[in-house]
Amino acid sequence: MSSRMKMTIYFEESDYRRLKAISLELGRSPASLVRDAVAAFVRRRLRAKKVQSLGSGRSGRYDLSERAEELLKGEFLRPACRTPTP
């Protein structure tokens, strides 16, 4: 595990109450939930930056523009290459 850095975060009262309720429900500390949420946010941002140029080159896929959202979300199981229709 990497070293942790301390940070003070101020929440809106309603968000703080919801966070505490969820932490009790899940049996986890509020801090662990916040760490997980921040880590997930950072991963999504990094992944989004990597795929900003989808479709800007030759991919070998003829269905790229039709399936762009599906491909970006990783909701495909196998390549679905097909020949273009005239």
ChimeraX attribute file (.defattr): number of C-alpha atoms within 10 A of each C-alpha:
attribute: neighborCount
match mode: 1-to-1
recipient: residues
	/A:1	3
	/A:2	4
	/A:3	4
	/A:4	6
	/A:5	5
	/A:6	5
	/A:7	5
	/A:8	5
	/A:9	6
	/A:10	7
	/A:11	10
	/A:12	7
	/A:13	9
	/A:14	9
	/A:15	11
	/A:16	13
	/A:17	12
	/A:18	12
	/A:19	18
	/A:20	17
	/A:21	13
	/A:22	15
	/A:23	17
	/A:24	12
	/A:25	9
	/A:26	11
	/A:27	9
	/A:28	12
	/A:29	13
	/A:30	18
	/A:31	12
	/A:32	11
	/A:33	16
	/A:34	14
	/A:35	11
	/A:36	12
	/A:37	12
	/A:38	12
	/A:39	12
	/A:40	12
	/A:41	12
	/A:42	12
	/A:43	12
	/A:44	12
	/A:45	11
	/A:46	11
	/A:47	13
	/A:48	13
	/A:49	10
	/A:50	10
	/A:51	11
	/A:52	10
	/A:53	9
	/A:54	14
	/A:55	12
	/A:56	7
	/A:57	7
	/A:58	8
	/A:59	10
	/A:60	9
	/A:61	15
	/A:62	15
	/A:63	15
	/A:64	17
	/A:65	11
	/A:66	9
	/A:67	14
	/A:68	13
	/A:69	12
	/A:70	11
	/A:71	16
	/A:72	14
	/A:73	10
	/A:74	9
	/A:75	10
	/A:76	11
	/A:77	7
	/A:78	6
	/A:79	9
	/A:80	11
	/A:81	11
	/A:82	10
	/A:83	8
	/A:84	8
	/A:85	5
	/A:86	3
